């Protein structure tokens, strides 16, 4: 089963829920940190990194000795990643979505593909938990290709927990698509509710069952619960605004290890997800 843990905004506690859920379940579990622009699950899991892989994506390279400047490559590109200007062809690799269309339509076979670095993928272990995360290259604009490569490490038969990026844009959709269940983490504030509604809309587009974890649940107002009832979205867990939890978090400690009584609560969360995803 693949559980994608997402939120409409940053700072709601996605990584806290993802890592503590993984540690509570324990065996035959994977954590895929797909927040490749700022991965932080490793700060809590402390995995032993065993492999590092540089990830590239194909982009066009033009042999001007063969090119006849016909412009077909520019015509087919919907992202304007390659254009003909005067007596030359300019590829813009940062805009390229690696579809291969320009190479396919070139009548002179003047276009070949070269690799452009996206970032790295690091893999490791932590007490039987498989860990994979991506680190996007500084300055790289497109994270979905790297996210998809991280997700390729999902192992059939394992519980795969995806720590998705915040928001509702393309990287989030790439992290949620194909999941069996989306667990949305929110907080009972006006900002939390506003962005939760956007996240729920994204999940509904994908047609994936979802539920809520409300973090810092004893602050703010009750509008998140009202919204959840109206939309028939189950609230599967509440985490209070507890100074002890905040202090453990600041030290990079797991809730379920600092306060063992929370392990049963996260196991109950997993059992409820299993029923809803069935």
FIMARPA-583851 format. One record per residue (C-alpha): residue in three letters; x, y, z; residue number from 0. Coordinates in Angstrom, 3 decimals. Example, Ala and Ser with C-alpha at 12.3 -4.5 7.8 and 13.67 -1.06 7.14 Angstrom:
# residues 2
<node aa="ala" px="12.300" py="-4.500" pz="7.800" i="0"/>
<node aa="ser" px="13.670" py="-1.060" pz="7.140" i="1"/>
//
This chain:
# residues 278
<node aa="unk" px="0.000" py="0.000" pz="0.000" i="0"/>
<node aa="unk" px="1.161" py="3.509" pz="-0.829" i="1"/>
<node aa="unk" px="0.210" py="6.289" pz="1.577" i="2"/>
<node aa="unk" px="1.020" py="9.820" pz="0.446" i="3"/>
<node aa="unk" px="1.165" py="12.330" pz="3.295" i="4"/>
<node aa="unk" px="0.469" py="15.830" pz="2.043" i="5"/>
<node aa="unk" px="-0.802" py="19.252" pz="3.078" i="6"/>
<node aa="unk" px="-1.932" py="22.446" pz="1.468" i="7"/>
<node aa="unk" px="0.765" py="24.465" pz="3.234" i="8"/>
<node aa="unk" px="4.145" py="23.966" pz="4.810" i="9"/>
<node aa="unk" px="4.742" py="23.600" pz="8.531" i="10"/>
<node aa="unk" px="1.662" py="21.543" pz="9.352" i="11"/>
<node aa="unk" px="3.587" py="18.447" pz="10.444" i="12"/>
<node aa="unk" px="3.705" py="16.171" pz="7.376" i="13"/>
<node aa="unk" px="7.176" py="14.885" pz="8.121" i="14"/>
<node aa="unk" px="6.327" py="14.376" pz="11.796" i="15"/>
<node aa="unk" px="3.365" py="12.179" pz="10.843" i="16"/>
<node aa="unk" px="5.228" py="10.340" pz="8.064" i="17"/>
<node aa="unk" px="8.273" py="9.420" pz="10.130" i="18"/>
<node aa="unk" px="6.388" py="8.483" pz="13.302" i="19"/>
<node aa="unk" px="3.925" py="6.374" pz="11.335" i="20"/>
<node aa="unk" px="6.798" py="4.520" pz="9.669" i="21"/>
<node aa="unk" px="8.630" py="3.860" pz="12.938" i="22"/>
<node aa="unk" px="5.414" py="2.714" pz="14.632" i="23"/>
<node aa="unk" px="4.666" py="0.139" pz="11.914" i="24"/>
<node aa="unk" px="8.318" py="-0.879" pz="11.930" i="25"/>
<node aa="unk" px="8.910" py="-3.733" pz="9.497" i="26"/>
<node aa="unk" px="8.486" py="-3.937" pz="5.709" i="27"/>
<node aa="unk" px="8.152" py="-0.150" pz="5.530" i="28"/>
<node aa="unk" px="9.609" py="2.386" pz="3.115" i="29"/>
<node aa="unk" px="9.839" py="6.138" pz="3.555" i="30"/>
<node aa="unk" px="10.176" py="8.069" pz="0.302" i="31"/>
<node aa="unk" px="10.848" py="11.747" pz="0.982" i="32"/>
<node aa="unk" px="9.583" py="13.429" pz="-2.180" i="33"/>
<node aa="unk" px="9.987" py="16.963" pz="-0.853" i="34"/>
<node aa="unk" px="13.116" py="17.109" pz="-2.981" i="35"/>
<node aa="unk" px="13.558" py="20.877" pz="-2.705" i="36"/>
<node aa="unk" px="13.944" py="20.638" pz="1.057" i="37"/>
<node aa="unk" px="13.982" py="17.010" pz="2.269" i="38"/>
<node aa="unk" px="14.029" py="16.667" pz="6.055" i="39"/>
<node aa="unk" px="12.752" py="13.182" pz="6.956" i="40"/>
<node aa="unk" px="16.377" py="12.091" pz="7.377" i="41"/>
<node aa="unk" px="16.777" py="14.550" pz="10.262" i="42"/>
<node aa="unk" px="14.408" py="12.370" pz="12.314" i="43"/>
<node aa="unk" px="15.021" py="8.884" pz="10.933" i="44"/>
<node aa="unk" px="18.842" py="9.216" pz="10.873" i="45"/>
<node aa="unk" px="19.264" py="6.507" pz="8.215" i="46"/>
<node aa="unk" px="22.594" py="5.018" pz="7.254" i="47"/>
<node aa="unk" px="23.016" py="6.121" pz="3.630" i="48"/>
<node aa="unk" px="24.237" py="3.208" pz="1.524" i="49"/>
<node aa="unk" px="23.954" py="4.496" pz="-2.050" i="50"/>
<node aa="unk" px="23.980" py="7.851" pz="-3.833" i="51"/>
<node aa="unk" px="22.880" py="8.181" pz="-7.470" i="52"/>
<node aa="unk" px="23.111" py="11.245" pz="-9.696" i="53"/>
<node aa="unk" px="19.897" py="11.690" pz="-11.701" i="54"/>
<node aa="unk" px="19.828" py="13.266" pz="-15.143" i="55"/>
<node aa="unk" px="17.099" py="14.026" pz="-17.663" i="56"/>
<node aa="unk" px="17.516" py="14.023" pz="-21.474" i="57"/>
<node aa="unk" px="17.620" py="17.408" pz="-23.202" i="58"/>
<node aa="unk" px="18.288" py="18.307" pz="-26.853" i="59"/>
<node aa="unk" px="21.649" py="19.094" pz="-28.379" i="60"/>
<node aa="unk" px="21.739" py="20.405" pz="-31.957" i="61"/>
<node aa="unk" px="24.406" py="19.612" pz="-34.571" i="62"/>
<node aa="unk" px="24.387" py="22.809" pz="-36.626" i="63"/>
<node aa="unk" px="26.354" py="21.078" pz="-39.403" i="64"/>
<node aa="unk" px="23.282" py="18.924" pz="-40.111" i="65"/>
<node aa="unk" px="20.543" py="21.424" pz="-39.244" i="66"/>
<node aa="unk" px="18.690" py="23.098" pz="-42.137" i="67"/>
<node aa="unk" px="16.890" py="25.632" pz="-39.873" i="68"/>
<node aa="unk" px="13.448" py="24.314" pz="-40.859" i="69"/>
<node aa="unk" px="12.003" py="25.195" pz="-37.436" i="70"/>
<node aa="unk" px="10.002" py="21.989" pz="-36.941" i="71"/>
<node aa="unk" px="11.633" py="21.435" pz="-33.553" i="72"/>
<node aa="unk" px="10.394" py="24.798" pz="-32.313" i="73"/>
<node aa="unk" px="6.927" py="24.256" pz="-33.755" i="74"/>
<node aa="unk" px="6.330" py="21.010" pz="-31.857" i="75"/>
<node aa="unk" px="7.672" py="22.212" pz="-28.498" i="76"/>
<node aa="unk" px="4.790" py="23.404" pz="-26.314" i="77"/>
<node aa="unk" px="7.193" py="24.828" pz="-23.739" i="78"/>
<node aa="unk" px="9.326" py="26.944" pz="-26.108" i="79"/>
<node aa="unk" px="12.382" py="25.033" pz="-24.954" i="80"/>
<node aa="unk" px="13.935" py="25.129" pz="-28.419" i="81"/>
<node aa="unk" px="13.619" py="27.884" pz="-31.025" i="82"/>
<node aa="unk" px="15.203" py="28.909" pz="-34.322" i="83"/>
<node aa="unk" px="16.592" py="32.440" pz="-34.360" i="84"/>
<node aa="unk" px="18.315" py="33.654" pz="-37.502" i="85"/>
<node aa="unk" px="21.022" py="31.188" pz="-38.440" i="86"/>
<node aa="unk" px="21.072" py="29.263" pz="-35.188" i="87"/>
<node aa="unk" px="18.957" py="27.025" pz="-32.965" i="88"/>
<node aa="unk" px="18.715" py="27.821" pz="-29.275" i="89"/>
<node aa="unk" px="17.737" py="25.065" pz="-26.817" i="90"/>
<node aa="unk" px="16.650" py="26.217" pz="-23.353" i="91"/>
<node aa="unk" px="17.371" py="23.177" pz="-21.217" i="92"/>
<node aa="unk" px="15.719" py="24.599" pz="-18.093" i="93"/>
<node aa="unk" px="12.364" py="24.681" pz="-19.927" i="94"/>
<node aa="unk" px="12.668" py="21.239" pz="-21.505" i="95"/>
<node aa="unk" px="10.234" py="18.524" pz="-20.355" i="96"/>
<node aa="unk" px="12.276" py="15.750" pz="-22.007" i="97"/>
<node aa="unk" px="9.480" py="14.548" pz="-24.293" i="98"/>
<node aa="unk" px="11.811" py="13.846" pz="-27.240" i="99"/>
<node aa="unk" px="9.441" py="15.512" pz="-29.720" i="100"/>
<node aa="unk" px="12.038" py="17.799" pz="-31.247" i="101"/>
<node aa="unk" px="14.355" py="14.883" pz="-31.936" i="102"/>
<node aa="unk" px="11.517" py="12.844" pz="-33.450" i="103"/>
<node aa="unk" px="10.416" py="15.506" pz="-35.960" i="104"/>
<node aa="unk" px="13.865" py="16.676" pz="-37.072" i="105"/>
<node aa="unk" px="14.132" py="15.682" pz="-40.779" i="106"/>
<node aa="unk" px="17.933" py="15.945" pz="-40.779" i="107"/>
<node aa="unk" px="18.475" py="13.939" pz="-37.562" i="108"/>
<node aa="unk" px="20.437" py="16.923" pz="-36.279" i="109"/>
<node aa="unk" px="19.134" py="16.639" pz="-32.714" i="110"/>
<node aa="unk" px="20.471" py="14.202" pz="-30.163" i="111"/>
<node aa="unk" px="19.897" py="13.993" pz="-26.423" i="112"/>
<node aa="unk" px="22.361" py="14.674" pz="-23.652" i="113"/>
<node aa="unk" px="21.872" py="14.399" pz="-19.916" i="114"/>
<node aa="unk" px="21.193" py="17.391" pz="-17.687" i="115"/>
<node aa="unk" px="21.667" py="16.873" pz="-13.957" i="116"/>
<node aa="unk" px="18.503" py="17.158" pz="-11.852" i="117"/>
<node aa="unk" px="19.922" py="16.205" pz="-8.475" i="118"/>
<node aa="unk" px="20.766" py="13.099" pz="-6.503" i="119"/>
<node aa="unk" px="18.889" py="10.236" pz="-4.882" i="120"/>
<node aa="unk" px="20.188" py="8.846" pz="-1.591" i="121"/>
<node aa="unk" px="19.128" py="5.432" pz="-0.258" i="122"/>
<node aa="unk" px="19.661" py="3.926" pz="3.149" i="123"/>
<node aa="unk" px="18.271" py="1.984" pz="6.107" i="124"/>
<node aa="unk" px="17.084" py="2.707" pz="9.626" i="125"/>
<node aa="unk" px="16.239" py="-0.278" pz="11.844" i="126"/>
<node aa="unk" px="14.612" py="-2.200" pz="9.012" i="127"/>
<node aa="unk" px="12.965" py="0.873" pz="7.455" i="128"/>
<node aa="unk" px="14.014" py="1.536" pz="3.864" i="129"/>
<node aa="unk" px="14.724" py="5.210" pz="3.235" i="130"/>
<node aa="unk" px="14.938" py="7.082" pz="-0.072" i="131"/>
<node aa="unk" px="15.015" py="10.785" pz="-0.711" i="132"/>
<node aa="unk" px="15.904" py="13.147" pz="-3.516" i="133"/>
<node aa="unk" px="17.948" py="16.328" pz="-3.340" i="134"/>
<node aa="unk" px="17.186" py="18.731" pz="-6.173" i="135"/>
<node aa="unk" px="20.183" py="20.478" pz="-7.718" i="136"/>
<node aa="unk" px="20.457" py="24.080" pz="-6.551" i="137"/>
<node aa="unk" px="18.960" py="26.301" pz="-9.242" i="138"/>
<node aa="unk" px="16.936" py="23.509" pz="-10.853" i="139"/>
<node aa="unk" px="13.397" py="24.638" pz="-11.695" i="140"/>
<node aa="unk" px="11.561" py="21.353" pz="-12.238" i="141"/>
<node aa="unk" px="11.253" py="18.875" pz="-9.404" i="142"/>
<node aa="unk" px="8.590" py="16.403" pz="-10.744" i="143"/>
<node aa="unk" px="11.110" py="14.385" pz="-12.844" i="144"/>
<node aa="unk" px="13.251" py="13.801" pz="-9.744" i="145"/>
<node aa="unk" px="10.167" py="13.001" pz="-7.649" i="146"/>
<node aa="unk" px="9.126" py="10.378" pz="-10.186" i="147"/>
<node aa="unk" px="12.575" py="8.813" pz="-9.969" i="148"/>
<node aa="unk" px="12.328" py="8.676" pz="-6.173" i="149"/>
<node aa="unk" px="8.934" py="6.979" pz="-6.495" i="150"/>
<node aa="unk" px="10.408" py="4.324" pz="-8.777" i="151"/>
<node aa="unk" px="11.970" py="2.871" pz="-5.617" i="152"/>
<node aa="unk" px="8.536" py="1.953" pz="-4.228" i="153"/>
<node aa="unk" px="8.640" py="-1.778" pz="-3.565" i="154"/>
<node aa="unk" px="5.554" py="-3.926" pz="-4.225" i="155"/>
<node aa="unk" px="4.333" py="-5.614" pz="-1.063" i="156"/>
<node aa="unk" px="5.788" py="-2.996" pz="1.269" i="157"/>
<node aa="unk" px="4.042" py="-0.186" pz="3.095" i="158"/>
<node aa="unk" px="5.337" py="2.841" pz="1.202" i="159"/>
<node aa="unk" px="4.966" py="6.169" pz="3.001" i="160"/>
<node aa="unk" px="5.541" py="9.217" pz="0.793" i="161"/>
<node aa="unk" px="6.392" py="12.526" pz="2.422" i="162"/>
<node aa="unk" px="5.035" py="14.910" pz="-0.222" i="163"/>
<node aa="unk" px="6.022" py="18.551" pz="-0.782" i="164"/>
<node aa="unk" px="3.680" py="21.219" pz="0.615" i="165"/>
<node aa="unk" px="1.120" py="22.981" pz="-1.552" i="166"/>
<node aa="unk" px="-1.014" py="21.822" pz="-4.478" i="167"/>
<node aa="unk" px="1.246" py="22.359" pz="-7.496" i="168"/>
<node aa="unk" px="2.848" py="19.873" pz="-9.909" i="169"/>
<node aa="unk" px="5.373" py="18.414" pz="-7.400" i="170"/>
<node aa="unk" px="2.524" py="17.544" pz="-5.018" i="171"/>
<node aa="unk" px="0.460" py="15.922" pz="-7.769" i="172"/>
<node aa="unk" px="3.510" py="13.866" pz="-8.776" i="173"/>
<node aa="unk" px="3.828" py="12.703" pz="-5.157" i="174"/>
<node aa="unk" px="0.145" py="11.768" pz="-4.774" i="175"/>
<node aa="unk" px="-0.704" py="10.244" pz="-8.153" i="176"/>
<node aa="unk" px="-1.138" py="6.489" pz="-7.953" i="177"/>
<node aa="unk" px="-1.254" py="6.363" pz="-4.146" i="178"/>
<node aa="unk" px="-3.805" py="4.159" pz="-2.396" i="179"/>
<node aa="unk" px="-4.560" py="6.782" pz="0.230" i="180"/>
<node aa="unk" px="-3.718" py="10.439" pz="0.852" i="181"/>
<node aa="unk" px="-3.352" py="11.555" pz="4.454" i="182"/>
<node aa="unk" px="-3.745" py="15.332" pz="4.670" i="183"/>
<node aa="unk" px="-2.135" py="17.066" pz="7.638" i="184"/>
<node aa="unk" px="-3.616" py="20.405" pz="8.627" i="185"/>
<node aa="unk" px="-3.952" py="22.808" pz="11.546" i="186"/>
<node aa="unk" px="-7.080" py="24.554" pz="12.890" i="187"/>
<node aa="unk" px="-6.269" py="28.064" pz="11.678" i="188"/>
<node aa="unk" px="-7.710" py="30.214" pz="8.870" i="189"/>
<node aa="unk" px="-4.568" py="29.632" pz="6.787" i="190"/>
<node aa="unk" px="-4.697" py="25.907" pz="7.508" i="191"/>
<node aa="unk" px="-8.332" py="25.657" pz="6.438" i="192"/>
<node aa="unk" px="-7.839" py="27.720" pz="3.287" i="193"/>
<node aa="unk" px="-4.958" py="25.586" pz="2.062" i="194"/>
<node aa="unk" px="-6.634" py="22.361" pz="3.201" i="195"/>
<node aa="unk" px="-9.534" py="23.119" pz="0.857" i="196"/>
<node aa="unk" px="-7.091" py="23.477" pz="-2.037" i="197"/>
<node aa="unk" px="-5.411" py="20.182" pz="-1.125" i="198"/>
<node aa="unk" px="-8.741" py="18.360" pz="-0.872" i="199"/>
<node aa="unk" px="-9.641" py="19.668" pz="-4.319" i="200"/>
<node aa="unk" px="-6.398" py="18.250" pz="-5.730" i="201"/>
<node aa="unk" px="-7.021" py="14.854" pz="-4.126" i="202"/>
<node aa="unk" px="-10.572" py="14.778" pz="-5.472" i="203"/>
<node aa="unk" px="-9.270" py="15.402" pz="-8.995" i="204"/>
<node aa="unk" px="-7.093" py="12.292" pz="-8.626" i="205"/>
<node aa="unk" px="-9.970" py="10.284" pz="-7.150" i="206"/>
<node aa="unk" px="-7.955" py="8.970" pz="-4.182" i="207"/>
<node aa="unk" px="-9.551" py="8.337" pz="-0.757" i="208"/>
<node aa="unk" px="-8.282" py="10.678" pz="1.942" i="209"/>
<node aa="unk" px="-8.442" py="11.471" pz="5.630" i="210"/>
<node aa="unk" px="-7.165" py="14.164" pz="7.990" i="211"/>
<node aa="unk" px="-4.646" py="14.500" pz="10.767" i="212"/>
<node aa="unk" px="-5.170" py="17.737" pz="12.699" i="213"/>
<node aa="unk" px="-1.953" py="18.924" pz="14.289" i="214"/>
<node aa="unk" px="-1.904" py="21.441" pz="17.159" i="215"/>
<node aa="unk" px="-5.560" py="20.494" pz="17.484" i="216"/>
<node aa="unk" px="-6.297" py="22.381" pz="20.716" i="217"/>
<node aa="unk" px="-5.518" py="25.815" pz="19.293" i="218"/>
<node aa="unk" px="-7.297" py="27.963" pz="16.708" i="219"/>
<node aa="unk" px="-10.997" py="27.371" pz="15.981" i="220"/>
<node aa="unk" px="-13.342" py="24.518" pz="15.020" i="221"/>
<node aa="unk" px="-13.817" py="25.451" pz="11.368" i="222"/>
<node aa="unk" px="-11.588" py="22.611" pz="10.143" i="223"/>
<node aa="unk" px="-13.819" py="20.043" pz="11.880" i="224"/>
<node aa="unk" px="-16.911" py="21.717" pz="10.444" i="225"/>
<node aa="unk" px="-15.423" py="21.573" pz="6.952" i="226"/>
<node aa="unk" px="-14.434" py="17.919" pz="7.411" i="227"/>
<node aa="unk" px="-18.003" py="17.011" pz="8.425" i="228"/>
<node aa="unk" px="-19.485" py="18.884" pz="5.492" i="229"/>
<node aa="unk" px="-17.141" py="17.182" pz="3.025" i="230"/>
<node aa="unk" px="-17.442" py="13.791" pz="4.781" i="231"/>
<node aa="unk" px="-13.666" py="13.597" pz="5.267" i="232"/>
<node aa="unk" px="-12.756" py="11.476" pz="8.310" i="233"/>
<node aa="unk" px="-10.528" py="12.996" pz="10.987" i="234"/>
<node aa="unk" px="-8.242" py="10.059" pz="11.744" i="235"/>
<node aa="unk" px="-5.961" py="11.594" pz="14.374" i="236"/>
<node aa="unk" px="-5.448" py="14.714" pz="16.453" i="237"/>
<node aa="unk" px="-2.111" py="15.854" pz="17.853" i="238"/>
<node aa="unk" px="-2.358" py="18.490" pz="20.601" i="239"/>
<node aa="unk" px="-0.266" py="21.638" pz="20.925" i="240"/>
<node aa="unk" px="2.076" py="20.085" pz="23.502" i="241"/>
<node aa="unk" px="5.292" py="21.805" pz="24.532" i="242"/>
<node aa="unk" px="6.919" py="18.447" pz="25.251" i="243"/>
<node aa="unk" px="6.247" py="17.293" pz="21.676" i="244"/>
<node aa="unk" px="7.582" py="20.577" pz="20.307" i="245"/>
<node aa="unk" px="10.770" py="20.239" pz="22.357" i="246"/>
<node aa="unk" px="11.296" py="16.650" pz="21.182" i="247"/>
<node aa="unk" px="10.771" py="17.775" pz="17.592" i="248"/>
<node aa="unk" px="13.319" py="20.579" pz="17.996" i="249"/>
<node aa="unk" px="15.874" py="17.983" pz="19.111" i="250"/>
<node aa="unk" px="15.165" py="15.792" pz="16.089" i="251"/>
<node aa="unk" px="13.495" py="13.104" pz="18.213" i="252"/>
<node aa="unk" px="10.568" py="10.932" pz="17.215" i="253"/>
<node aa="unk" px="7.324" py="11.403" pz="19.156" i="254"/>
<node aa="unk" px="6.847" py="7.649" pz="19.479" i="255"/>
<node aa="unk" px="10.323" py="7.226" pz="20.950" i="256"/>
<node aa="unk" px="10.218" py="10.210" pz="23.293" i="257"/>
<node aa="unk" px="6.674" py="9.313" pz="24.406" i="258"/>
<node aa="unk" px="6.055" py="5.567" pz="23.809" i="259"/>
<node aa="unk" px="2.331" py="5.879" pz="24.511" i="260"/>
<node aa="unk" px="2.005" py="7.574" pz="21.119" i="261"/>
<node aa="unk" px="3.076" py="4.421" pz="19.266" i="262"/>
<node aa="unk" px="-0.348" py="2.818" pz="19.771" i="263"/>
<node aa="unk" px="-2.002" py="6.003" pz="18.504" i="264"/>
<node aa="unk" px="-0.013" py="5.916" pz="15.282" i="265"/>
<node aa="unk" px="-0.686" py="2.189" pz="14.885" i="266"/>
<node aa="unk" px="-4.391" py="2.919" pz="15.270" i="267"/>
<node aa="unk" px="-4.023" py="5.610" pz="12.590" i="268"/>
<node aa="unk" px="-2.502" py="3.011" pz="10.269" i="269"/>
<node aa="unk" px="-5.294" py="0.507" pz="10.939" i="270"/>
<node aa="unk" px="-7.928" py="3.153" pz="10.165" i="271"/>
<node aa="unk" px="-6.153" py="4.025" pz="6.918" i="272"/>
<node aa="unk" px="-6.077" py="0.337" pz="5.947" i="273"/>
<node aa="unk" px="-9.860" py="0.109" pz="6.307" i="274"/>
<node aa="unk" px="-10.504" py="3.270" pz="4.294" i="275"/>
<node aa="unk" px="-8.083" py="2.308" pz="1.526" i="276"/>
<node aa="unk" px="-9.466" py="-1.222" pz="1.137" i="277"/>
//
